[in-house]
Amino acid sequence: MAWVAIVVAGLLEVVWALAMKQSQGFTRLGPSVVTAVCVVVSFALLAWSMRTLPLGVAYMVWTGIGAIGAFVVGVAVLGESLSPMRALAAALIVGGLILMKLSTSGTA
């Protein structure tokens, strides 16, 4: 269950990052509220998952999902550029996440 919580926490990190971008420096109420709510829930799920998962694993998976998710949303939704170097960097992060999960297969 800790793995489910950390994945949801990472996905919420993507939501709050996009909402923060859309808030235009917290000058727009709706996206600002979404940011705040998603940050709180994401942190709570991260903290809960750390009760079972090792600190380094939980934090790496949380930030990795957030980083890759924000990258994908930036390219797909916001029209940010996708270069071969940026794609390679993202692939390396995904590879690291997979290796981290495989290295802790006996945990939670």
Buried (B, 14 or more C-beta within 10 A) or exposed (E): EBBEBBBBBBBBBBBBBBBBBBBEEEEEEEBBEBBBBBBEBBBEBBEBBBEBBBEEBBBBBBBBBBBBBBBBBBBEEEEEEBEEEBEEEBEEBEEEBEEBBEEBEEEB
